[in-house]
């Protein structure tokens, strides 16, 4: 990773942290109305760290954040009114808070510090109002910021890959052979792992792909692709496109420009998504409908900017795509020119030969 990429990734954390901290500070300053409670719970700083630095942590999700702080605050208030001995009070507060958070599945370590605020208060004894000011004023904006941040991360990662067809399962559901077993193992372990199952499964799959690359270093997309494939241009008619699919029994066909650069993929599914909503019971009916649309070009119905792979990339890099709804991946050269296609059948043949 270059220095620029490191700085860019750092800014993706620093900017949300800066904005969230400012919002919390403003609300705490203008919403604080009593001297009986602190302006800010110091543990909120640790919560900010968990949510933005390790967003995949189960401890940083919405329920652990809100539940952890509020249950901890209730424990601290309740015990501080029931006991006067400081040593006993601190001991019971820490222990009770952890046990209750585990029972309610809202483990959030900074919450334990929140529970100690009423216990160690040197001024007047905080009451239930402590839950509103400062706990609610601090936790609520952080929880909302965390939701927005996680959705932004998801959108940013999804924009780097093309979405598979609507009827297909995700790679997480389809290509992970041992996800159920992984879940069973995690359930039987008597320890808390600060990582969610999906992230752990993704690490497992990426490790498997890397192992495949090391096992067969010379196998690239060029070795398994189908060469000399048919291609059309975006200016060809829809009729010609569907006619080509029917004659050659293709599910899709690549679309290129005058420089033979890949610009899109045209498939029967893409056409169906755009034609008028009408009942078509057969391919013949669709064929006749397309024939009436001779003025329509493929460019109006094709899927632009399709996922493609370079000919020198390892064939293992195709697996996440071809096991998550993609049926074909265009292969390009250094000039982004189409030179072949890899289909699911090609991948199956590759995996079969790999085991021989």
C-alpha positions in Angstrom: 0.0 0.0 0.0 1.4 3.4 -1.0 1.8 6.3 1.4 -1.0 8.1 -0.4 -3.4 5.2 0.2 -2.4 5.0 3.8 -3.2 8.7 4.3 -6.4 8.3 2.4 -7.5 5.4 4.6 -6.5 7.5 7.7 -8.7 10.4 6.5 -11.6 8.0 6.2 -11.3 7.5 10.0 -10.1 11.0 11.0 -12.9 13.0 9.3 -15.9 11.0 10.7 -14.2 11.0 14.2 -13.7 14.8 14.0 -17.3 15.4 12.9 -18.8 13.1 15.5 -16.7 14.4 18.3 -17.8 18.0 17.4 -21.5 17.0 17.4 -21.2 15.3 20.8 -19.3 18.3 22.2 -21.9 20.8 21.0 -24.8 18.8 22.3 -23.1 18.2 25.6 -22.3 21.9 26.0 -25.7 23.3 25.0 -27.8 20.5 26.4 -26.2 20.2 29.8 -28.6 21.8 32.3 -27.5 20.7 35.8 -24.4 20.7 37.9 -25.3 17.4 39.5 -24.1 15.4 36.5 -20.8 15.7 34.5 -20.8 17.5 31.2 -19.4 14.5 29.4 -18.8 10.8 30.3 -15.1 10.2 29.6 -15.9 6.6 28.4 -17.5 8.1 25.3 -14.0 8.7 23.9 -13.3 4.9 24.1 -16.6 4.2 22.4 -15.7 6.5 19.5 -12.4 4.6 19.1 -14.2 1.2 18.9 -16.9 2.4 16.4 -14.6 4.2 13.9 -11.3 2.3 14.2 -12.7 -1.3 14.4 -16.2 -0.9 12.8 -16.5 -4.7 12.3 -16.3 -5.3 16.1 -19.6 -6.7 17.6 -18.9 -4.5 20.5 -19.3 -1.4 18.4 -22.7 -2.2 16.9 -25.8 -0.1 17.9 -27.3 -2.3 20.6 -24.0 -3.0 22.5 -23.2 0.8 22.4 -26.6 1.9 23.6 -27.4 -1.1 25.8 -23.9 -1.2 27.3 -23.9 2.5 28.4 -27.5 2.6 29.6 -27.5 -0.7 31.6 -24.2 0.3 33.1 -25.5 3.7 34.1 -28.5 2.0 35.7 -26.3 -0.4 37.6 -24.1 2.4 38.8 -27.0 4.6 40.0 -28.8 1.6 41.7 -25.8 0.3 43.6 -24.6 3.7 44.6 -27.9 4.3 46.4 -27.8 0.9 48.1 -24.2 0.8 49.4 -22.0 3.3 51.2 -18.8 1.3 51.4 -16.6 2.5 48.5 -14.6 -0.7 48.1 -17.6 -2.9 48.1 -19.5 -0.5 45.8 -16.7 -0.4 43.2 -16.3 -4.2 43.3 -20.0 -4.9 42.9 -20.5 -2.2 40.2 -17.8 -3.6 37.9 -18.8 -7.2 38.4 -22.6 -6.6 38.0 -22.1 -4.4 34.9 -20.1 -7.0 33.1 -22.4 -9.9 34.0 -25.5 -7.9 33.0 -24.0 -6.9 29.6 -23.1 -10.5 28.9 -26.6 -11.6 29.7 -28.2 -8.9 27.6 -25.7 -9.4 24.7 -24.6 -5.8 24.8 -21.0 -6.1 25.9 -19.3 -2.7 25.5 -16.2 -2.2 27.6 -16.5 1.6 27.9 -19.8 1.0 29.5 -18.1 -0.3 32.7 -16.4 3.1 33.0 -19.9 4.7 32.7 -21.2 2.7 35.6 -18.4 4.0 37.8 -19.3 7.7 37.2 -22.2 7.7 39.7 -20.1 5.6 42.1 -17.1 7.9 42.1 -19.0 11.2 41.9 -17.5 13.7 44.4 -20.4 16.1 44.2 -24.0 15.4 44.7 -25.3 11.9 44.1 -26.4 11.4 40.4 -30.0 10.3 40.0 -32.0 8.8 37.1 -31.6 12.2 35.3 -28.0 11.0 34.7 -29.4 8.7 32.0 -30.6 11.7 30.0 -27.8 14.1 30.7 -25.0 13.2 29.9 -25.6 9.6 28.9 -28.3 10.1 26.3 -26.8 13.3 25.0 -23.4 11.5 24.5 -24.5 8.1 23.3 -27.4 8.9 20.9 -25.4 11.1 18.4 -22.6 8.5 18.5 -25.0 5.7 17.8 -26.5 7.5 14.8 -23.0 8.4 13.5 -22.0 4.8 13.8 -25.0 3.6 11.7 -24.2 6.2 9.0 -20.5 5.3 9.0 -21.1 1.5 8.7 -23.5 2.1 5.8 -21.0 4.4 4.1 -18.3 1.7 4.5 -20.7 -0.9 3.0 -21.6 1.4 0.0 -17.9 2.2 -0.6 -17.0 -1.4 -0.7 -20.0 -2.4 -2.9 -19.2 0.3 -5.4 -15.9 -1.4 -6.2 -17.6 -4.5 -7.4 -20.5 -5.0 -9.7 -23.7 -6.5 -8.1 -24.7 -10.0 -9.2 -28.1 -10.8 -10.5 -31.1 -10.2 -8.2 -32.0 -13.9 -7.9 -28.5 -15.1 -7.0 -27.2 -15.6 -3.5 -24.3 -13.5 -2.2 -20.8 -14.8 -2.1 -21.0 -15.0 1.6 -24.1 -17.3 1.4 -22.9 -19.4 -1.6 -19.2 -19.8 -1.7 -18.4 -20.3 2.0 -18.5 -24.1 2.4 -17.9 -24.1 6.2 -19.9 -21.1 7.4 -22.3 -23.2 9.4 -19.5 -25.1 11.0 -17.7 -21.9 11.7 -20.8 -20.6 13.5 -21.0 -23.9 15.5 -17.3 -23.7 16.6 -17.7 -20.1 17.7 -20.8 -21.0 19.7 -18.9 -23.7 21.6 -15.9 -21.6 22.5 -15.8 -20.3 26.1 -14.2 -17.0 25.1 -15.3 -13.7 23.5 -14.0 -12.9 20.1 -14.0 -9.3 19.1 -14.8 -10.0 15.5 -18.1 -10.9 13.8 -18.7 -14.1 12.0 -19.1 -12.6 8.6 -15.7 -10.8 8.8 -14.0 -14.0 10.1 -15.6 -15.9 7.2 -14.3 -13.3 4.7 -10.8 -13.7 6.1 -11.1 -17.5 5.8 -12.2 -17.2 2.1 -9.4 -14.7 1.2 -6.8 -16.9 2.9 -8.1 -19.9 0.8 -7.8 -17.9 -2.4 -4.3 -16.8 -1.5 -3.4 -20.5 -0.8 -4.7 -21.4 -4.3 -2.5 -18.8 -5.8 0.6 -20.1 -4.1 -0.3 -23.6 -5.0 -0.6 -22.9 -8.7 1.3 -19.7 -9.3 1.4 -19.9 -13.1 -2.3 -20.4 -13.7 -3.7 -17.0 -14.9 -6.9 -16.0 -16.5 -5.2 -16.4 -19.9 -4.7 -20.1 -19.3 -8.4 -20.9 -18.6 -10.3 -18.4 -20.7 -12.2 -19.1 -23.9 -10.6 -17.2 -26.8 -11.9 -16.0 -30.2 -15.3 -15.2 -28.7 -18.2 -13.4 -30.5 -18.7 -9.8 -29.6 -21.1 -7.1 -30.7 -21.0 -3.3 -30.6 -23.4 -1.0 -28.7 -24.7 0.3 -32.0 -26.0 -3.2 -33.1 -29.7 -3.7 -32.8 -31.4 -5.5 -30.0 -32.8 -7.9 -32.6 -29.3 -8.9 -33.7 -28.2 -9.3 -30.1 -31.0 -11.6 -29.1 -30.6 -13.5 -32.4 -26.9 -14.1 -31.6 -27.7 -15.3 -28.1 -30.3 -17.7 -29.5 -28.2 -19.1 -32.3 -25.1 -19.7 -30.2 -27.0 -20.6 -27.0 -25.2 -17.9 -25.0 -26.5 -16.4 -21.8 -24.6 -13.2 -22.5 -22.4 -11.6 -25.1 -19.6 -8.9 -24.6 -20.0 -5.5 -26.1 -17.0 -3.7 -27.5 -16.2 -0.3 -29.1 -14.3 0.4 -32.3 -11.0 -0.1 -30.4 -12.1 -3.6 -29.2 -12.3 -2.3 -25.7 -14.9 -3.9 -23.4 -17.7 -1.4 -22.7 -20.6 -3.7 -21.6 -22.3 -7.0 -21.3 -25.7 -7.8 -23.0 -27.8 -10.6 -21.8 -31.4 -11.8 -22.0 -31.9 -10.7 -18.4 -30.8 -7.2 -19.1 -33.2 -6.9 -22.0 -36.1 -8.2 -19.8 -35.4 -5.6 -17.2 -36.0 -2.7 -19.7 -38.8 -3.9 -22.0 -42.4 -3.0 -21.4 -44.1 -5.0 -18.7 -46.1 -7.5 -20.7 -46.6 -11.3 -20.5 -44.1 -13.2 -22.6 -44.5 -17.0 -22.4 -41.6 -18.1 -24.6 -38.3 -17.0 -26.2 -40.2 -16.9 -29.5 -42.5 -14.2 -28.1 -39.5 -12.2 -26.9 -37.8 -12.7 -30.2 -40.8 -11.3 -32.1 -41.0 -8.4 -29.6 -37.3 -7.6 -30.2 -37.8 -7.8 -34.0 -40.4 -5.0 -33.6 -37.8 -2.9 -31.8 -35.3 -2.8 -34.7 -34.7 0.9 -33.9 -33.4 0.0 -30.5 -29.7 -0.6 -30.0 -27.9 -2.9 -27.6 -26.3 0.2 -26.0 -29.7 1.1 -24.5 -30.1 -2.2 -22.8 -26.6 -3.6 -22.0 -25.0 -3.4 -18.6 -22.2 -0.9 -18.7 -18.8 -1.1 -17.0 -18.9 -4.8 -16.3 -16.5 -6.6 -14.0 -13.4 -7.7 -16.0 -10.1 -9.2 -15.2 -6.6 -8.8 -16.7 -5.2 -11.8 -18.5 -2.2 -11.9 -16.1 -4.4 -12.0 -12.9 -4.5 -15.4 -11.1 -7.5 -17.5 -11.9 -8.3 -17.8 -8.2 -9.4 -14.1 -8.3 -12.3 -15.2 -10.4 -13.8 -17.5 -7.8 -15.5 -14.8 -5.6 -17.3 -13.5 -8.7 -18.3 -16.8 -10.4 -19.6 -18.2 -7.1 -21.8 -15.2 -6.3 -24.1 -14.8 -9.3 -21.8 -13.9 -12.2 -21.8 -16.4 -15.1 -19.1 -14.9 -17.2 -16.1 -12.6 -16.7 -14.5 -10.7 -19.7 -10.7 -11.0 -19.9 -8.7 -8.0 -21.2 -5.1 -7.1 -22.1 -3.0 -4.2 -21.2 -5.0 -1.9 -23.5 -8.4 -3.0 -22.0 -9.2 -4.8 -25.2 -11.3 -7.9 -25.0 -9.3 -11.1 -25.6 -11.5 -13.8 -24.0 -14.1 -14.9 -21.5 -14.1 -17.1 -18.4 -17.3 -18.8 -17.6 -18.5 -20.9 -14.6 -17.8 -24.0 -16.7 -14.2 -22.9 -17.2 -13.9 -22.4 -13.4 -15.3 -25.8 -12.7 -12.8 -27.4 -15.1 -9.9 -25.5 -13.5 -10.9 -26.6 -10.0 -11.3 -30.2 -11.2 -7.9 -30.2 -12.8 -6.3 -28.7 -9.8 -7.3 -31.7 -7.7 -5.8 -34.2 -10.1 
